[in-house]
Amino acid sequence: MSDRFWPAARPRAVEGGLRARSARGAIAQTWWGQRFIAVLEGVPGLGGRLGRGRTYARKGQVISLEVGVGVVEASVQGSRVAPYRVSVRTAAFGPSEWEAVERELRADAWYLARLLAGEMPEDVEEVFARAGLSLFPSSAADLAMDCSCPDWSVPCKHLAATFYLLAESFDEDPFRILAWRGRTREELLASLDSGSGSGAGGDDADEPGDVPLEDLLGSFFALQGELPGSAPPAVARLIDQVPDVGVVVRGRPLVEVLSPGYDGLGGPE
């Protein structure tokens, strides 16, 4: 028996809606996008209903999707004239929590390199776990889901479609996951750079001349200064260490004859 009190209806077609890239099979291609979906599908009482939104996600019924600090807002076209308003909220981490995460990230330059490359380190969940946090929602209680549609099931297909498109949004830019939790790309990289000295035990991160790592990538292998001459001045003195061999050229000892030639090997002053 259906729990709906209204007849089933087809959703209205959308011009230029957001469509899932995959026509069949799994939605999301990167490990972090797939991980997000896998976590949601594993949540009791939540995962079993997500499949309802696949068709909506693939047909382009999601009109807009915006990720902000602690909230995702979407507009999803259903069967009614006015699109439904969808929101998914989760707790954004506070300054002290992010400070703990950033301390862990600074401890290994590999994390910073991956983030600068626009990728999410594969063990980033462990980084958050060491700080006592969970990057992805771990239970239904971690999410506050709301949709203006009349369906009392949670999640409804409009919310489910939003989750799938959100996963693909994370595919495109993993920093959106972090922004949802309270740190934009710019804020995170600036914070990691400003505190880079503390991660290595130093206190001079703000000394003049410090340059952000991302600004050095283009010139990392460039010559940073003049190379020394082909031979050090000490070479000219080697002839003086040659013992007397008893050879005389035009009345002059051999060493004396060869000395002017060795003087020229000292290189430019």
Secondary structure, DSSP 8 states (H G I E B T S, - for coil): ----SS--------SS-B--S-SSS-S--SHHHHHHHHHHHTSTTTHHHHGGGHHHHHHT-EEEEEEETTEEEEEE--SSSS-EEEEEE-----HHHHHHHHHHHHT-HHHHHHHHTT---TTHHHHHHHTT--SS--SGGG-EEEESSS--SSS-HHHHHHHHHHHHHHHH-THHHHHHTT--HHHHHHHHHHTHHHHTT-S-TTSTT---GGGTGGGTTS--S----SS-GGGGGGGGGS-----EETTEEHHHHHHHHHHGGG---
